[in-house]
Amino acid sequence: MASTGPAAVPLAEFDIELNRVRRLFARINDHRDPRGVRHKLEALLTLITVGLAAGKSSFAQIAAFGKRRPKLIKALGFRYAPSHTTIWRTACKVDPAAVRAVLQEIGRATLAGMYDLAMAIDGKRMRGSESESGKQTEIVMATEHTTGVILDADVVPKGGSELVVGRRMAKALAAGSRVAVITGDALHTDRNTARAIRKGRTDYVFKLKTEPPIFA
C-alpha cells in the first residue's frame, strides 16, 4: 500500500493490491454481534489501512476519505460509506496482534524480491490517538529506507520504553536474511541492542550525540 514516489499507482495494480489486502484481513475473526453487523470486517480494516496510507490520522478523516471516493467504497463491497463511529467501534474491538500480523505480511509482500535492505528503527507518537493515561500512543516502527515501507510496528506498553521495543524489533529483523543494516537515533545506541543485531550477522549504524552516550 505504500507509495515509492510522486507518480500515481496504476489503477489495475491498485485494484490487485486492494483485493489482496482484503483477503488477508478476511482471516481475522470477527467477534462482533452478527445482529448489528452492516459492513464486513475485512472491508472496514482495508478502508482504515488505505486511509492511513493516504495520511488520514483520525477515524473522522478516514470516514470522510471514504465518502469522497465512491469507487473505492464500491470496490471494497460497501453498500454505502461507513460512518466514523462505525469505523471507531470496529477498530476498538479488533485483535491488535491479528491486525499487526496482517500488516507485517503486507509489508513483506511489498518488499518481496528485495535484499540487502536498510531498516530504520524509530519511535513515533501517533496523532489522533490516546492511551489510557490520556497521552498520545507511542509506537516503534521499522521502516525501509529506500521505499518508506513499514515492515513492522509495535506499541510501547505503559511503563515500557522505546529502547526495549526497538531492541526486540531489531533482533527479529536481524534474524532474517534480507536485512543488511539497521539504523537508529541516539536512543538506540545501546550495547545490548548492538549485540542482538550482530548475533544475526547484520550491521548497524546508530547516531551519536556530541556528548558521551550512556549505554544500558
Buried (B, 14 or more C-beta within 10 A) or exposed (E): BBEEEEEEBEEEEBEEBBEBBBEBBBEBEBEBEEEEEEBBBBBBBBBBBBBBEEEBEBBBBBBBBBBEBEEBBEBBEBEEBBBBEBBBBBBEEBEEEBBBBBBBBBBBEBBEEEEEBBBBBBBBEBEEBEBEEEEBBBBBBBBBEEBEBBBBBBBBEEEEBBBBBBBBBBBBBBBEEBBBBBBBBBBBBBEEBBEBBEEBEBEBEBEEEEEEEEEE
